Structure formats: structure tokens, C-alpha cells
Amino acid sequence: GQGVVETFPRLEADERGLLKIDPETMQTSVERVYAGGDIVSGGGTAVQAVADAKKAVASIVALLGGTQGGPSAAASNGPVRTGDGKGGGRR
């Protein structure tokens, strides 16, 4: 099958076909596109994939003008408005 780089040619990959990212923000070579987990590490643990996701979430929250301060700050800002008027979830 096709790899992610063939499907999305603007994404940069290394010689092993893994996406190049900023390890602090998890942003790829394409602005506002983030990645983590196996496509970045080549097959890490679920714990590492979750840690990658938390970094990406913190970066996205900061990009959108939310609280800066890492994944724990991004995850503790209260309910999210879902569009149905009921709220729920976490920011």
C-alpha cells in the first residue's frame, strides 16, 4: 500500500520513511499538521504514543490561543463546548 508520504507529499520523511517532526511540538514539516506514535518512532510503545499525543495537544491548544504550559495545562481547562449546547469532554 501507499505510505503517508506518498499520500501527502508535502510531509517530509527520513530515510526509514518516518515523518520528520519537531520533537517539542510534534508538528510535521507542514504547518498545523502534527504526528506522533509509530509513524514518527517506527514502532514504540502505547505509552510513548500517548505522550506524543499530549505534546501535540498542548501545541495545538497554544496555537489556538489557549493556555500554554504543557499537556497537563491543556487537559485541565474545563469543559469543551461541543456545538450541541451540552458541553462535556475536556479542553
Residue pairs with C-beta under 8 A, 6 or more apart in sequence:
3 13
3 17
4 11
4 13
4 19
4 39
5 11
5 12
5 13
5 17
5 19
8 30
10 29
10 30
11 19
11 28
11 29
11 30
11 33
12 19
12 20
12 28
12 29
13 19
13 20
14 20
16 42
18 39
18 40
18 41
18 42
19 28
19 29
19 35
19 39
19 40
20 28
20 29
21 27
21 28
21 34
21 35
21 36
21 40
24 55
24 59
25 34
25 55
25 56
25 59
26 34
26 35
26 36
26 40
26 52
26 55
26 56
26 59
27 33
27 34
27 56
27 59
28 34
28 35
32 63
34 56
34 59
34 60
35 52
35 56
36 49
36 51
36 52
36 53
36 55
36 56
37 44
37 48
37 49
37 52
37 53
38 44
38 49
40 52
41 48
41 49
41 52
54 71
54 74
54 75
55 71
57 71
57 74
57 75
58 68
58 69
58 70
58 71
58 73
58 74
61 67
61 68
61 74
61 77
61 91
62 68
62 74
66 74
66 77
66 91
67 73
67 74
67 77
74 91
75 90
75 91
76 90
77 90
77 91
78 90
78 91
79 87
79 88
79 89
79 90
79 91
80 87
80 88
80 89
80 90
80 91
81 87
82 88
82 89
